[in-house]
Amino acid sequence: MKKKAQRPYRQLIENNPLFFLRKQHLEQLGHEDRPVVEKLVRAIKRSFKELLASLPPDKYPKARTYVANFYRHALLFFDYWLKGKGWLPLSTNIIEAAFSRLVNRIKHIGRRWSERGLINWLRLALRKIFYPELWRKLWN
């Protein structure tokens, strides 16, 4: 996809608040900030839905699948907090790397991984984020 054709997709990514969140900001939010977090989640969902709607299924089926899976898994972090369980411990490097991969994926739609490869990568990344004890056990 040529750079000019990327503009609408890049704009949709730039409008998504998820890609601008920082660990230190999230950790400062308390239960009294629940309405703010709920509003943020609605804005993130709306942005992802706009992005998915902009990707024609016949032209970008794999990119749509990747974005849909990423969107669903990225919101698990907020679901956990909204259930009153607090913020999950973050290693921002893996989160930022995942966001970077998503942005790269949109910029280069159709050039990278197979659908199976994307699913495997998402499983690995999410297990490292949500089950760090399994990750350590595997590598020790």
N, CA, C and O atoms as a GROMACS GRO file, in nm:
protein
  560
    1MET      N    1   0.085  -0.117   0.000
    1MET     CA    2   0.000   0.000   0.000
    1MET      C    3   0.090   0.124   0.000
    1MET      O    4   0.179   0.138   0.084
    2LYS      N    5   0.065   0.210  -0.093
    2LYS     CA    6   0.143   0.334  -0.105
    2LYS      C    7   0.114   0.426   0.012
    2LYS      O    8   0.009   0.420   0.075
    3LYS      N    9   0.211   0.512   0.040
    3LYS     CA   10   0.201   0.602   0.155
    3LYS      C   11   0.074   0.688   0.152
    3LYS      O   12   0.010   0.708   0.256
    4LYS      N   13   0.037   0.736   0.036
    4LYS     CA   14  -0.082   0.820   0.025
    4LYS      C   15  -0.208   0.741   0.063
    4LYS      O   16  -0.298   0.794   0.128
    5ALA      N   17  -0.213   0.615   0.024
    5ALA     CA   18  -0.328   0.531   0.055
    5ALA      C   19  -0.333   0.493   0.203
    5ALA      O   20  -0.439   0.455   0.254
    6GLN      N   21  -0.220   0.504   0.272
    6GLN     CA   22  -0.214   0.472   0.414
    6GLN      C   23  -0.275   0.580   0.503
    6GLN      O   24  -0.316   0.552   0.616
    7ARG      N   25  -0.283   0.702   0.453
    7ARG     CA   26  -0.325   0.816   0.535
    7ARG      C   27  -0.453   0.792   0.615
    7ARG      O   28  -0.454   0.817   0.736
    8PRO      N   29  -0.562   0.745   0.552
    8PRO     CA   30  -0.684   0.727   0.632
    8PRO      C   31  -0.667   0.626   0.745
    8PRO      O   32  -0.722   0.645   0.854
    9TYR      N   33  -0.590   0.520   0.720
    9TYR     CA   34  -0.568   0.419   0.823
    9TYR      C   35  -0.480   0.474   0.935
    9TYR      O   36  -0.505   0.449   1.054
   10ARG      N   37  -0.378   0.547   0.896
   10ARG     CA   38  -0.290   0.607   0.997
   10ARG      C   39  -0.365   0.708   1.082
   10ARG      O   40  -0.342   0.718   1.203
   11GLN      N   41  -0.455   0.783   1.020
   11GLN     CA   42  -0.535   0.880   1.095
   11GLN      C   43  -0.624   0.809   1.197
   11GLN      O   44  -0.640   0.856   1.310
   12LEU      N   45  -0.683   0.698   1.157
   12LEU     CA   46  -0.766   0.621   1.249
   12LEU      C   47  -0.685   0.569   1.368
   12LEU      O   48  -0.734   0.567   1.480
   13ILE      N   49  -0.563   0.527   1.343
   13ILE     CA   50  -0.477   0.481   1.451
   13ILE      C   51  -0.441   0.597   1.543
   13ILE      O   52  -0.443   0.585   1.665
   14GLU      N   53  -0.408   0.711   1.483
   14GLU     CA   54  -0.370   0.828   1.562
   14GLU      C   55  -0.487   0.879   1.647
   14GLU      O   56  -0.464   0.945   1.749
   15ASN      N   57  -0.609   0.851   1.607
   15ASN     CA   58  -0.726   0.894   1.683
   15ASN      C   59  -0.762   0.798   1.795
   15ASN      O   60  -0.848   0.828   1.877
   16ASN      N   61  -0.696   0.683   1.801
   16ASN     CA   62  -0.728   0.584   1.904
   16ASN      C   63  -0.648   0.614   2.031
   16ASN      O   64  -0.525   0.612   2.029
   17PRO      N   65  -0.718   0.643   2.142
   17PRO     CA   66  -0.646   0.679   2.265
   17PRO      C   67  -0.563   0.565   2.323
   17PRO      O   68  -0.472   0.590   2.402
   18LEU      N   69  -0.590   0.442   2.285
   18LEU     CA   70  -0.515   0.329   2.338
   18LEU      C   71  -0.366   0.342   2.311
   18LEU      O   72  -0.283   0.304   2.393
   19PHE      N   73  -0.333   0.397   2.195
   19PHE     CA   74  -0.194   0.403   2.154
   19PHE      C   75  -0.115   0.516   2.221
   19PHE      O   76   0.004   0.533   2.195
   20PHE      N   77  -0.181   0.593   2.306
   20PHE     CA   78  -0.115   0.704   2.373
   20PHE      C   79  -0.115   0.690   2.525
   20PHE      O   80  -0.070   0.779   2.596
   21LEU      N   81  -0.165   0.577   2.574
   21LEU     CA   82  -0.167   0.554   2.718
   21LEU      C   83  -0.028   0.518   2.767
   21LEU      O   84   0.050   0.454   2.696
   22ARG      N   85   0.001   0.558   2.887
   22ARG     CA   86   0.130   0.525   2.949
   22ARG      C   87   0.104   0.459   3.084
   22ARG      O   88   0.006   0.489   3.152
   23LYS      N   89   0.192   0.370   3.120
   23LYS     CA   90   0.181   0.293   3.243
   23LYS      C   91   0.163   0.384   3.365
   23LYS      O   92   0.075   0.360   3.447
   24GLN      N   93   0.245   0.487   3.377
   24GLN     CA   94   0.239   0.573   3.494
   24GLN      C   95   0.104   0.644   3.506
   24GLN      O   96   0.057   0.669   3.617
   25HIS      N   97   0.043   0.677   3.394
   25HIS     CA   98  -0.088   0.742   3.397
   25HIS      C   99  -0.195   0.644   3.446
   25HIS      O  100  -0.278   0.679   3.530
   26LEU      N  101  -0.192   0.523   3.394
   26LEU     CA  102  -0.291   0.422   3.433
   26LEU      C  103  -0.280   0.386   3.580
   26LEU      O  104  -0.380   0.368   3.649
   27GLU      N  105  -0.157   0.375   3.629
   27GLU     CA  106  -0.136   0.336   3.768
   27GLU      C  107  -0.187   0.441   3.866
   27GLU      O  108  -0.209   0.410   3.983
   28GLN      N  109  -0.204   0.564   3.822
   28GLN     CA  110  -0.253   0.670   3.910
   28GLN      C  111  -0.406   0.671   3.919
   28GLN      O  112  -0.461   0.739   4.006
   29LEU      N  113  -0.473   0.599   3.833
   29LEU     CA  114  -0.619   0.596   3.835
   29LEU      C  115  -0.668   0.509   3.950
   29LEU      O  116  -0.617   0.400   3.972
   30GLY      N  117  -0.768   0.560   4.022
   30GLY     CA  118  -0.828   0.484   4.132
   30GLY      C  119  -0.971   0.448   4.098
   30GLY      O  120  -1.021   0.479   3.990
   31HIS      N  121  -1.036   0.381   4.193
   31HIS     CA  122  -1.175   0.338   4.171
   31HIS      C  123  -1.269   0.456   4.147
   31HIS      O  124  -1.370   0.442   4.078
   32GLU      N  125  -1.235   0.571   4.201
   32GLU     CA  126  -1.317   0.690   4.179
   32GLU      C  127  -1.310   0.739   4.034
   32GLU      O  128  -1.393   0.819   3.991
   33ASP      N  129  -1.212   0.689   3.960
   33ASP     CA  130  -1.194   0.726   3.820
   33ASP      C  131  -1.266   0.630   3.724
   33ASP      O  132  -1.247   0.638   3.603
   34ARG      N  133  -1.347   0.543   3.778
   34ARG     CA  134  -1.417   0.444   3.695
   34ARG      C  135  -1.490   0.508   3.577
   34ARG      O  136  -1.479   0.458   3.466
   35PRO      N  137  -1.566   0.619   3.597
   35PRO     CA  138  -1.634   0.680   3.481
   35PRO      C  139  -1.537   0.724   3.372
   35PRO      O  140  -1.568   0.715   3.253
   36VAL      N  141  -1.421   0.772   3.413
   36VAL     CA  142  -1.319   0.815   3.316
   36VAL      C  143  -1.269   0.694   3.237
   36VAL      O  144  -1.253   0.701   3.115
   37VAL      N  145  -1.244   0.584   3.307
   37VAL     CA  146  -1.194   0.463   3.241
   37VAL      C  147  -1.302   0.406   3.148
   37VAL      O  148  -1.271   0.363   3.037
   38GLU      N  149  -1.427   0.406   3.192
   38GLU     CA  150  -1.535   0.357   3.106
   38GLU      C  151  -1.547   0.441   2.980
   38GLU      O  152  -1.570   0.388   2.871
   39LYS      N  153  -1.533   0.572   2.993
   39LYS     CA  154  -1.538   0.661   2.877
   39LYS      C  155  -1.420   0.632   2.784
   39LYS      O  156  -1.436   0.630   2.662
   40LEU      N  157  -1.303   0.611   2.842
   40LEU     CA  158  -1.184   0.578   2.764
   40LEU      C  159  -1.204   0.447   2.687
   40LEU      O  160  -1.171   0.438   2.569
   41VAL      N  161  -1.259   0.347   2.753
   41VAL     CA  162  -1.283   0.217   2.688
   41VAL      C  163  -1.382   0.234   2.573
   41VAL      O  164  -1.364   0.175   2.466
   42ARG      N  165  -1.486   0.314   2.593
   42ARG     CA  166  -1.582   0.338   2.483
   42ARG      C  167  -1.512   0.405   2.364
   42ARG      O  168  -1.538   0.369   2.249
   43ALA      N  169  -1.425   0.501   2.392
   43ALA     CA  170  -1.352   0.570   2.283
   43ALA      C  171  -1.259   0.473   2.210
   43ALA      O  172  -1.247   0.479   2.088
   44ILE      N  173  -1.193   0.386   2.285
   44ILE     CA  174  -1.103   0.287   2.224
   44ILE      C  175  -1.183   0.191   2.136
   44ILE      O  176  -1.144   0.162   2.023
   45LYS      N  177  -1.295   0.142   2.188
   45LYS     CA  178  -1.380   0.051   2.111
   45LYS      C  179  -1.430   0.118   1.984
   45LYS      O  180  -1.428   0.058   1.876
   46ARG      N  181  -1.475   0.242   1.996
   46ARG     CA  182  -1.525   0.316   1.880
   46ARG      C  183  -1.415   0.331   1.775
   46ARG      O  184  -1.441   0.314   1.656
   47SER      N  185  -1.293   0.361   1.819
   47SER     CA  186  -1.181   0.378   1.726
   47SER      C  187  -1.149   0.248   1.653
   47SER      O  188  -1.125   0.248   1.532
   48PHE      N  189  -1.148   0.138   1.727
   48PHE     CA  190  -1.120   0.010   1.662
   48PHE      C  191  -1.231  -0.029   1.565
   48PHE      O  192  -1.203  -0.082   1.458
   49LYS      N  193  -1.356  -0.002   1.602
   49LYS     CA  194  -1.466  -0.034   1.511
   49LYS      C  195  -1.458   0.048   1.383
   49LYS      O  196  -1.486  -0.003   1.274
   50GLU      N  197  -1.418   0.175   1.395
   50GLU     CA  198  -1.399   0.258   1.276
   50GLU      C  199  -1.286   0.203   1.189
   50GLU      O  200  -1.298   0.200   1.066
   51LEU      N  201  -1.178   0.161   1.253
   51LEU     CA  202  -1.066   0.105   1.178
   51LEU      C  203  -1.109  -0.023   1.106
   51LEU      O  204  -1.079  -0.041   0.988
   52LEU      N  205  -1.180  -0.111   1.177
   52LEU     CA  206  -1.226  -0.235   1.114
   52LEU      C  207  -1.323  -0.206   1.000
   52LEU      O  208  -1.318  -0.272   0.896
   53ALA      N  209  -1.410  -0.110   1.018
   53ALA     CA  210  -1.507  -0.075   0.913
   53ALA      C  211  -1.437  -0.019   0.790
   53ALA      O  212  -1.488  -0.031   0.678
   54SER      N  213  -1.322   0.042   0.809
   54SER     CA  214  -1.251   0.103   0.696
   54SER      C  215  -1.170   0.002   0.615
   54SER      O  216  -1.127   0.031   0.504
   55LEU      N  217  -1.150  -0.117   0.670
   55LEU     CA  218  -1.073  -0.221   0.600
   55LEU      C  219  -1.169  -0.314   0.526
   55LEU      O  220  -1.237  -0.395   0.590
   56PRO      N  221  -1.176  -0.305   0.395
   56PRO     CA  222  -1.268  -0.392   0.320
   56PRO      C  223  -1.233  -0.540   0.342
   56PRO      O  224  -1.118  -0.580   0.324
   57PRO      N  225  -1.332  -0.622   0.382
   57PRO     CA  226  -1.304  -0.763   0.412
   57PRO      C  227  -1.250  -0.841   0.292
   57PRO      O  228  -1.169  -0.932   0.310
   58ASP      N  229  -1.294  -0.807   0.173
   58ASP     CA  230  -1.247  -0.879   0.055
   58ASP      C  231  -1.104  -0.841   0.017
   58ASP      O  232  -1.033  -0.921  -0.044
   59LYS      N  233  -1.062  -0.721   0.053
   59LYS     CA  234  -0.929  -0.672   0.016
   59LYS      C  235  -0.825  -0.700   0.124
   59LYS      O  236  -0.709  -0.729   0.092
   60TYR      N  237  -0.865  -0.690   0.253
   60TYR     CA  238  -0.770  -0.705   0.363
   60TYR      C  239  -0.820  -0.803   0.469
   60TYR      O  240  -0.831  -0.765   0.586
   61PRO      N  241  -0.851  -0.926   0.433
   61PRO     CA  242  -0.908  -1.019   0.532
   61PRO      C  243  -0.813  -1.050   0.648
   61PRO      O  244  -0.856  -1.058   0.763
   62LYS      N  245  -0.687  -1.068   0.619
   62LYS     CA  246  -0.591  -1.102   0.725
   62LYS      C  247  -0.566  -0.982   0.817
   62LYS      O  248  -0.554  -0.999   0.939
   63ALA      N  249  -0.556  -0.865   0.760
   63ALA     CA  250  -0.536  -0.745   0.842
   63ALA      C  251  -0.656  -0.722   0.934
   63ALA      O  252  -0.640  -0.686   1.050
   64ARG      N  253  -0.776  -0.744   0.880
   64ARG     CA  254  -0.898  -0.730   0.962
   64ARG      C  255  -0.897  -0.829   1.078
   64ARG      O  256  -0.932  -0.793   1.190
   65THR      N  257  -0.858  -0.952   1.050
   65THR     CA  258  -0.852  -1.054   1.156
   65THR      C  259  -0.751  -1.014   1.262
   65THR      O  260  -0.778  -1.025   1.382
   66TYR      N  261  -0.635  -0.969   1.217
   66TYR     CA  262  -0.532  -0.927   1.311
   66TYR      C  263  -0.581  -0.812   1.399
   66TYR      O  264  -0.567  -0.817   1.521
   67VAL      N  265  -0.640  -0.710   1.339
   67VAL     CA  266  -0.688  -0.594   1.414
   67VAL      C  267  -0.799  -0.637   1.510
   67VAL      O  268  -0.802  -0.593   1.625
   68ALA      N  269  -0.890  -0.721   1.463
   68ALA     CA  270  -1.000  -0.766   1.548
   68ALA      C  271  -0.948  -0.844   1.669
   68ALA      O  272  -0.995  -0.823   1.781
   69ASN      N  273  -0.852  -0.932   1.647
   69ASN     CA  274  -0.794  -1.008   1.758
   69ASN      C  275  -0.718  -0.916   1.853
   69ASN      O  276  -0.731  -0.928   1.975
   70PHE      N  277  -0.641  -0.826   1.797
   70PHE     CA  278  -0.565  -0.733   1.881
   70PHE      C  279  -0.660  -0.648   1.964
   70PHE      O  280  -0.638  -0.629   2.084
   71TYR      N  281  -0.764  -0.598   1.903
   71TYR     CA  282  -0.864  -0.514   1.970
   71TYR      C  283  -0.926  -0.589   2.087
   71TYR      O  284  -0.936  -0.536   2.198
   72ARG      N  285  -0.968  -0.711   2.062
   72ARG     CA  286  -1.032  -0.791   2.167
   72ARG      C  287  -0.936  -0.816   2.284
   72ARG      O  288  -0.975  -0.803   2.400
   73HIS      N  289  -0.814  -0.853   2.253
   73HIS     CA  290  -0.717  -0.885   2.357
   73HIS      C  291  -0.664  -0.761   2.428
   73HIS      O  292  -0.634  -0.766   2.548
   74ALA      N  293  -0.652  -0.652   2.358
   74ALA     CA  294  -0.603  -0.528   2.421
   74ALA      C  295  -0.699  -0.478   2.528
   74ALA      O  296  -0.657  -0.418   2.627
   75LEU      N  297  -0.827  -0.502   2.510
   75LEU     CA  298  -0.926  -0.455   2.607
   75LEU      C  299  -0.937  -0.545   2.729
   75LEU      O  300  -1.002  -0.507   2.826
   76LEU      N  301  -0.875  -0.662   2.728
   76LEU     CA  302  -0.875  -0.749   2.846
   76LEU      C  303  -0.815  -0.676   2.967
   76LEU      O  304  -0.860  -0.693   3.080
   77PHE      N  305  -0.716  -0.596   2.940
   77PHE     CA  306  -0.648  -0.518   3.044
   77PHE      C  307  -0.748  -0.429   3.118
   77PHE      O  308  -0.746  -0.421   3.241
   78PHE      N  309  -0.835  -0.363   3.043
   78PHE     CA  310  -0.936  -0.274   3.102
   78PHE      C  311  -1.047  -0.354   3.169
   78PHE      O  312  -1.096  -0.316   3.275
   79ASP      N  313  -1.087  -0.465   3.107
   79ASP     CA  314  -1.191  -0.549   3.167
   79ASP      C  315  -1.149  -0.595   3.306
   79ASP      O  316  -1.230  -0.596   3.398
   80TYR      N  317  -1.025  -0.632   3.322
   80TYR     CA  318  -0.971  -0.678   3.449
   80TYR      C  319  -0.984  -0.566   3.553
   80TYR      O  320  -1.028  -0.591   3.666
   81TRP      N  321  -0.948  -0.445   3.516
   81TRP     CA  322  -0.956  -0.331   3.609
   81TRP      C  323  -1.101  -0.298   3.641
   81TRP      O  324  -1.134  -0.272   3.757
   82LEU      N  325  -1.188  -0.298   3.541
   82LEU     CA  326  -1.328  -0.263   3.563
   82LEU      C  327  -1.401  -0.366   3.651
   82LEU      O  328  -1.504  -0.336   3.710
   83LYS      N  329  -1.347  -0.487   3.659
   83LYS     CA  330  -1.405  -0.588   3.748
   83LYS      C  331  -1.355  -0.570   3.892
   83LYS      O  332  -1.387  -0.649   3.980
   84GLY      N  333  -1.277  -0.463   3.914
   84GLY     CA  334  -1.230  -0.432   4.049
   84GLY      C  335  -1.105  -0.506   4.091
   84GLY      O  336  -1.074  -0.514   4.210
   85LYS      N  337  -1.033  -0.560   3.995
   85LYS     CA  338  -0.914  -0.638   4.027
   85LYS      C  339  -0.785  -0.558   4.017
   85LYS      O  340  -0.676  -0.613   4.033
   86GLY      N  341  -0.796  -0.429   3.990
   86GLY     CA  342  -0.676  -0.344   3.979
   86GLY      C  343  -0.612  -0.355   3.843
   86GLY      O  344  -0.659  -0.427   3.755
   87TRP      N  345  -0.504  -0.283   3.827
   87TRP     CA  346  -0.430  -0.287   3.700
   87TRP      C  347  -0.338  -0.406   3.699
   87TRP      O  348  -0.276  -0.439   3.800
   88LEU      N  349  -0.331  -0.470   3.587
   88LEU     CA  350  -0.236  -0.579   3.570
   88LEU      C  351  -0.096  -0.521   3.567
   88LEU      O  352  -0.074  -0.413   3.514
   89PRO      N  353   0.000  -0.593   3.624
   89PRO     CA  354   0.138  -0.544   3.615
   89PRO      C  355   0.180  -0.542   3.468
   89PRO      O  356   0.161  -0.638   3.394
   90LEU      N  357   0.238  -0.431   3.429
   90LEU     CA  358   0.277  -0.413   3.290
   90LEU      C  359   0.427  -0.412   3.273
   90LEU      O  360   0.502  -0.362   3.357
   91SER      N  361   0.467  -0.467   3.165
   91SER     CA  362   0.600  -0.442   3.113
   91SER      C  363   0.572  -0.362   2.987
   91SER      O  364   0.532  -0.420   2.886
   92THR      N  365   0.591  -0.233   2.992
   92THR     CA  366   0.551  -0.151   2.879
   92THR      C  367   0.624  -0.188   2.751
   92THR      O  368   0.575  -0.160   2.641
   93ASN      N  369   0.739  -0.250   2.764
   93ASN     CA  370   0.812  -0.286   2.642
   93ASN      C  371   0.730  -0.380   2.555
   93ASN      O  372   0.722  -0.360   2.434
   94ILE      N  373   0.669  -0.482   2.614
   94ILE     CA  374   0.593  -0.577   2.533
   94ILE      C  375   0.466  -0.512   2.480
   94ILE      O  376   0.425  -0.538   2.367
   95ILE      N  377   0.402  -0.427   2.561
   95ILE     CA  378   0.280  -0.360   2.517
   95ILE      C  379   0.314  -0.263   2.403
   95ILE      O  380   0.248  -0.263   2.299
   96GLU      N  381   0.417  -0.182   2.424
   96GLU     CA  382   0.455  -0.086   2.321
   96GLU      C  383   0.500  -0.157   2.194
   96GLU      O  384   0.474  -0.110   2.084
   97ALA      N  385   0.567  -0.269   2.210
   97ALA     CA  386   0.609  -0.346   2.093
   97ALA      C  387   0.486  -0.398   2.018
   97ALA      O  388   0.484  -0.399   1.895
   98ALA      N  389   0.386  -0.443   2.093
   98ALA     CA  390   0.263  -0.492   2.029
   98ALA      C  391   0.194  -0.380   1.953
   98ALA      O  392   0.149  -0.400   1.840
   99PHE      N  393   0.185  -0.261   2.013
   99PHE     CA  394   0.124  -0.148   1.945
   99PHE      C  395   0.203  -0.112   1.820
   99PHE      O  396   0.147  -0.082   1.715
  100SER      N  397   0.334  -0.116   1.834
  100SER     CA  398   0.420  -0.085   1.720
  100SER      C  399   0.396  -0.185   1.607
  100SER      O  400   0.391  -0.147   1.490
  101ARG      N  401   0.382  -0.312   1.642
  101ARG     CA  402   0.355  -0.413   1.539
  101ARG      C  403   0.221  -0.389   1.472
  101ARG      O  404   0.208  -0.406   1.350
  102LEU      N  405   0.121  -0.349   1.551
  102LEU     CA  406  -0.010  -0.321   1.492
  102LEU      C  407   0.000  -0.206   1.393
  102LEU      O  408  -0.052  -0.214   1.281
  103VAL      N  409   0.066  -0.099   1.434
  103VAL     CA  410   0.082   0.016   1.345
  103VAL      C  411   0.158  -0.026   1.219
  103VAL      O  412   0.119   0.012   1.108
  104ASN      N  413   0.263  -0.103   1.236
  104ASN     CA  414   0.341  -0.151   1.122
  104ASN      C  415   0.255  -0.239   1.032
  104ASN      O  416   0.265  -0.234   0.909
  105ARG      N  417   0.170  -0.320   1.093
  105ARG     CA  418   0.082  -0.409   1.018
  105ARG      C  419  -0.014  -0.328   0.931
  105ARG      O  420  -0.040  -0.365   0.816
  106ILE      N  421  -0.068  -0.220   0.986
  106ILE     CA  422  -0.160  -0.136   0.909
  106ILE      C  423  -0.085  -0.066   0.796
  106ILE      O  424  -0.136  -0.054   0.685
  107LYS      N  425   0.034  -0.020   0.825
  107LYS     CA  426   0.112   0.050   0.722
  107LYS      C  427   0.150  -0.044   0.608
  107LYS      O  428   0.164  -0.001   0.493
  108HIS      N  429   0.167  -0.170   0.639
  108HIS     CA  430   0.212  -0.268   0.539
  108HIS      C  431   0.114  -0.384   0.530
  108HIS      O  432   0.152  -0.500   0.537
  109ILE      N  433  -0.012  -0.350   0.515
  109ILE     CA  434  -0.118  -0.451   0.512
  109ILE      C  435  -0.086  -0.558   0.407
  109ILE      O  436  -0.050  -0.529   0.293
  110GLY      N  437  -0.099  -0.681   0.450
  110GLY     CA  438  -0.084  -0.793   0.358
  110GLY      C  439   0.059  -0.835   0.330
  110GLY      O  440   0.081  -0.925   0.249
  111ARG      N  441   0.155  -0.773   0.393
  111ARG     CA  442   0.295  -0.805   0.361
  111ARG      C  443   0.361  -0.897   0.462
  111ARG      O  444   0.470  -0.947   0.437
  112ARG      N  445   0.298  -0.921   0.574
  112ARG     CA  446   0.370  -0.986   0.683
  112ARG      C  447   0.324  -1.128   0.711
  112ARG      O  448   0.343  -1.218   0.630
  113TRP      N  449   0.263  -1.147   0.827
  113TRP     CA  450   0.237  -1.281   0.877
  113TRP      C  451   0.113  -1.345   0.819
  113TRP      O  452   0.021  -1.279   0.770
  114SER      N  453   0.114  -1.478   0.827
  114SER     CA  454  -0.007  -1.553   0.793
  114SER      C  455  -0.104  -1.538   0.910
  114SER      O  456  -0.065  -1.497   1.020
  115GLU      N  457  -0.227  -1.573   0.887
  115GLU     CA  458  -0.328  -1.565   0.994
  115GLU      C  459  -0.286  -1.654   1.112
  115GLU      O  460  -0.297  -1.614   1.227
  116ARG      N  461  -0.239  -1.773   1.083
  116ARG     CA  462  -0.194  -1.867   1.188
  116ARG      C  463  -0.076  -1.807   1.264
  116ARG      O  464  -0.070  -1.817   1.387
  117GLY      N  465   0.016  -1.744   1.193
  117GLY     CA  466   0.130  -1.682   1.258
  117GLY      C  467   0.088  -1.569   1.352
  117GLY      O  468   0.144  -1.555   1.461
  118LEU      N  469  -0.009  -1.490   1.310
  118LEU     CA  470  -0.060  -1.381   1.394
  118LEU      C  471  -0.124  -1.436   1.521
  118LEU      O  472  -0.102  -1.383   1.630
  119ILE      N  473  -0.203  -1.540   1.506
  119ILE     CA  474  -0.268  -1.600   1.623
  119ILE      C  475  -0.163  -1.655   1.719
  119ILE      O  476  -0.175  -1.637   1.840
  120ASN      N  477  -0.062  -1.721   1.667
  120ASN     CA  478   0.045  -1.773   1.753
  120ASN      C  479   0.117  -1.660   1.826
  120ASN      O  480   0.146  -1.671   1.945
  121TRP      N  481   0.146  -1.552   1.755
  121TRP     CA  482   0.213  -1.439   1.817
  121TRP      C  483   0.127  -1.379   1.927
  121TRP      O  484   0.177  -1.350   2.036
  122LEU      N  485  -0.002  -1.360   1.900
  122LEU     CA  486  -0.093  -1.304   2.002
  122LEU      C  487  -0.100  -1.393   2.124
  122LEU      O  488  -0.099  -1.343   2.237
  123ARG      N  489  -0.108  -1.522   2.105
  123ARG     CA  490  -0.112  -1.615   2.219
  123ARG      C  491   0.012  -1.601   2.305
  123ARG      O  492   0.004  -1.592   2.427
  124LEU      N  493   0.127  -1.599   2.241
  124LEU     CA  494   0.253  -1.587   2.313
  124LEU      C  495   0.261  -1.455   2.389
  124LEU      O  496   0.296  -1.453   2.507
  125ALA      N  497   0.228  -1.346   2.322
  125ALA     CA  498   0.236  -1.214   2.386
  125ALA      C  499   0.138  -1.204   2.503
  125ALA      O  500   0.175  -1.153   2.610
  126LEU      N  501   0.017  -1.250   2.485
  126LEU     CA  502  -0.083  -1.240   2.592
  126LEU      C  503  -0.048  -1.330   2.709
  126LEU      O  504  -0.072  -1.294   2.824
  127ARG      N  505   0.006  -1.446   2.682
  127ARG     CA  506   0.047  -1.533   2.794
  127ARG      C  507   0.160  -1.469   2.873
  127ARG      O  508   0.165  -1.479   2.995
  128LYS      N  509   0.252  -1.404   2.803
  128LYS     CA  510   0.361  -1.337   2.875
  128LYS      C  511   0.307  -1.223   2.960
  128LYS      O  512   0.356  -1.200   3.070
  129ILE      N  513   0.208  -1.150   2.909
  129ILE     CA  514   0.151  -1.038   2.983
  129ILE      C  515   0.067  -1.085   3.100
  129ILE      O  516   0.084  -1.038   3.212
  130PHE      N  517  -0.024  -1.178   3.075
  130PHE     CA  518  -0.123  -1.216   3.177
  130PHE      C  519  -0.081  -1.332   3.264
  130PHE      O  520  -0.136  -1.351   3.373
  131TYR      N  521   0.014  -1.410   3.220
  131TYR     CA  522   0.062  -1.523   3.299
  131TYR      C  523   0.215  -1.524   3.304
  131TYR      O  524   0.278  -1.618   3.254
  132PRO      N  525   0.275  -1.421   3.364
  132PRO     CA  526   0.421  -1.412   3.364
  132PRO      C  527   0.488  -1.529   3.436
  132PRO      O  528   0.602  -1.564   3.405
  133GLU      N  529   0.418  -1.590   3.534
  133GLU     CA  530   0.478  -1.702   3.606
  133GLU      C  531   0.500  -1.821   3.512
  133GLU      O  532   0.598  -1.894   3.528
  134LEU      N  533   0.410  -1.842   3.415
  134LEU     CA  534   0.429  -1.950   3.318
  134LEU      C  535   0.548  -1.920   3.227
  134LEU      O  536   0.624  -2.010   3.190
  135TRP      N  537   0.562  -1.793   3.192
  135TRP     CA  538   0.674  -1.752   3.107
  135TRP      C  539   0.807  -1.781   3.177
  135TRP      O  540   0.899  -1.838   3.119
  136ARG      N  541   0.814  -1.740   3.305
  136ARG     CA  542   0.938  -1.763   3.381
  136ARG      C  543   0.964  -1.912   3.397
  136ARG      O  544   1.078  -1.957   3.384
  137LYS      N  545   0.858  -1.989   3.423
  137LYS     CA  546   0.874  -2.134   3.440
  137LYS      C  547   0.926  -2.199   3.312
  137LYS      O  548   1.010  -2.288   3.318
  138LEU      N  549   0.876  -2.154   3.199
  138LEU     CA  550   0.920  -2.207   3.071
  138LEU      C  551   1.068  -2.181   3.046
  138LEU      O  552   1.138  -2.267   2.993
  139TRP      N  553   1.116  -2.063   3.084
  139TRP     CA  554   1.254  -2.024   3.052
  139TRP      C  555   1.353  -2.052   3.163
  139TRP      O  556   1.473  -2.027   3.144
  140ASN      N  557   1.309  -2.100   3.276
  140ASN     CA  558   1.404  -2.134   3.385
  140ASN      C  559   1.440  -2.280   3.382
  140ASN      O  560   1.518  -2.326   3.466
   0.00000   0.00000   0.00000
